[in-house]
Amino acid sequence: QQRFEELCEYKEANGHCRVPKSYEQNKSLGRWVGKMREYHKNNDMKQDPVWKNRFAQLEAVGFEWEVPVLCPPNEDVWQER
């Protein structure tokens, strides 16, 4: 639950849930987000009742399950270039 709350705080501050795996300000959050995407990719979430709830929570906050590899950590700065 702690990481989910941190994700919500990240979204509030950044306007999206695309936390980079190597997020320097909170490395644990970056790793957790990567794990959630991996679980989803392998369909591990959909089969486990515990993860079904987590899946629903992440969907509700607009979690992006697939993020382009070349997506920069701060897209706003990238767009300004």
Beta strands, then each sheet from edge to edge (+ up, - down):
end
